[in-house]
């Protein structure tokens, strides 16, 4: 695999897994929306927060590609998005460098925010990068222990959403905290579908994801419960804090119902790739709809 020839831009983009990028965009949008009406002047900070979130997401994707590839987890049974190292399309060292460059980009822009807002952001940023790399990298990757969902919920839900509001207001806001639970559940649902699809291959490779640990049926129930809970927290944020525009979260209800129905009917393999797309659509449509509505009524 290390002798693979250089690859083109299209394959690098595919390897970055664009379908997962809503997990970076939505929390920043929601976090920024929660700050509307609170006297924010330095909106450039939200742009920097978005760059940090996107760089972290891409970094995690490349790091996961590299680590799973060199461990042999991405074998011929995998039916999900393209894996650069596992497919032999890119040298492992090149994918590793891409991950490091992405994390470095997040570090630079996050560092600027930390200098402006406070040193506590250096700690949050360092923990985010370490968590991103050790998800499937290092001697004891926690993603192989069934803890990946916790990482996604915390860092692409609570930290990214509340953190965006924090860099704008320089305080922790309750509305943002409640909304971050919905955001985190949407992001985690993406990982759940990936892990549900990969149960056969992950079992063979010894990758004990949460889906492998609790089994196919329980994972399908968990997926549905996450969507219901996400909708509930979004509605709580809308009703409980007078941000009625947050009701625009229902714009993604159709995709949510379709995704849940497909999973409960027993979708497998390539069918779950379609569900992955639906789940990303739920996150993007419901999340951005919620963010726009909250901002308009801020």
HUMOKA-V889878 format. One record per pair of residues at least 4 apart in sequence whose C-alpha atoms are under 7 Angstrom apart, sorted by the first residue. I is the first residue (numbers start at 1). J is the second residue. Records with the same first field share a line. If there is no record, write none. Layout:
I: J, J
//
This chain:
1: 85, 88, 90, 91, 92
2: 91, 92, 93
3: 91
4: 88, 89, 90, 91
5: 90
6: 90
7: 11, 89, 90
8: 12
9: 13
10: 14
11: 15
12: 16
13: 17
14: 18, 82
15: 62, 82, 83, 84
16: 58, 61, 62
17: 61
19: 277, 280
20: 280
21: 25, 54, 57
22: 26, 280, 283, 284
23: 27, 156, 187
24: 28, 53, 54, 57, 156
25: 29, 50
26: 30, 284, 287, 288
27: 31, 156, 157, 160, 161, 183
28: 32, 49, 50, 160, 161, 164
29: 33, 288, 291
30: 34, 161, 291
31: 35, 161, 162, 164, 165, 176
32: 36, 46, 164, 165
33: 291, 292, 294, 295
34: 165, 175, 176, 294, 295
35: 165, 168, 169
36: 295, 298
37: 298
40: 168, 169
42: 168
44: 48
45: 49, 113, 167, 168
46: 50, 164
47: 51
48: 52, 109
49: 53, 164
50: 54
51: 55, 106
52: 56, 106, 109, 110
53: 57
54: 58
55: 59, 102, 103, 105, 106
56: 60, 102, 103, 106
57: 61
58: 62, 102
59: 63, 99, 100, 102, 103
60: 64, 99, 132, 133
61: 65
62: 66, 95, 96, 98, 99
63: 67, 96, 99, 133
64: 68, 136
65: 69, 83, 84, 85
66: 70, 85, 92, 95, 96
67: 71, 136, 137
68: 72, 73, 74, 136
69: 73, 74, 85, 86
73: 202, 205
74: 78, 86
75: 86
77: 201
78: 198, 201
79: 269, 270
80: 273
83: 87
84: 88, 89, 90
85: 89, 90, 91, 92
90: 94, 95
91: 95
92: 96
93: 97
94: 98
95: 99
96: 100
97: 101
98: 102
99: 103
100: 104
101: 105
102: 106
103: 107, 129
104: 108
105: 109
106: 110
107: 111, 125
108: 112
109: 113
110: 114, 125
111: 115, 122
112: 116
113: 117
114: 118, 119, 121, 122
115: 119
117: 167, 170
120: 124
121: 125
122: 126
123: 127
124: 128
125: 129
126: 130
127: 131
128: 132, 155
129: 133
130: 134
131: 135
133: 137
134: 138, 141, 142
135: 141, 142, 143, 148
136: 141, 142, 143, 144
137: 141
142: 146, 147, 148
143: 147, 148, 209
144: 207, 208, 209
145: 208, 209
146: 208, 209, 210
147: 151, 210
148: 152
149: 153, 188, 191
150: 154
151: 155
152: 156, 157, 184, 187, 188
153: 157, 158, 184, 185, 187, 188
154: 158, 159, 184
155: 159, 160
156: 160, 184, 187
157: 161, 180, 181, 183, 184, 187
158: 162, 177, 180, 181, 184
159: 163
160: 164
161: 165, 176, 180
162: 166, 172, 176, 177, 180
163: 167
164: 168
165: 169, 176
166: 170, 171, 172
173: 177
174: 178
175: 179, 237, 241
176: 180
177: 181
178: 233, 237
179: 183, 233, 234, 237
180: 184
181: 185, 230, 233
182: 186, 230, 231, 233, 234
183: 187
184: 188
185: 189, 226, 230
186: 190, 227, 230, 283
188: 192
189: 193, 223, 226
190: 194, 276, 279, 280
191: 195
192: 196, 223
193: 197, 272, 276
194: 198
195: 199, 209, 211
196: 211, 216, 219
197: 268, 269, 272
198: 202
199: 203, 211, 212
200: 204
201: 205
202: 206, 207, 208
203: 207, 208, 212
208: 212, 213
209: 213
210: 214
211: 215, 216, 219
214: 218, 219
215: 219
216: 220
217: 221
218: 222
219: 223
220: 224, 263, 264
221: 225
222: 226
223: 227
224: 228, 260
225: 229
226: 230
227: 231
228: 232
229: 233
230: 234
231: 235
232: 236
233: 237
234: 238
235: 239, 246, 247
236: 240
237: 241
238: 242, 243, 244, 245, 246, 247
239: 243, 244
243: 294, 297, 298
244: 294, 297
245: 293, 294, 296, 297
246: 290, 291, 293, 294
247: 290
248: 289, 290, 293
249: 286, 287, 289, 290
250: 286
251: 285, 286, 289
252: 256, 282, 285, 286
253: 257
254: 258
255: 259, 278, 281, 282
256: 260, 279, 282
257: 261
258: 262
259: 263, 275, 278, 279
260: 264
261: 265
262: 266, 267
263: 267
267: 271, 272
268: 272
269: 273
270: 274
271: 275
272: 276
273: 277
274: 278
275: 279
276: 280
277: 281
278: 282
279: 283
280: 284
281: 285
282: 286
283: 287
284: 288
285: 289
286: 290
287: 291
288: 292
289: 293
290: 294
291: 295
292: 296
293: 297
294: 298
//
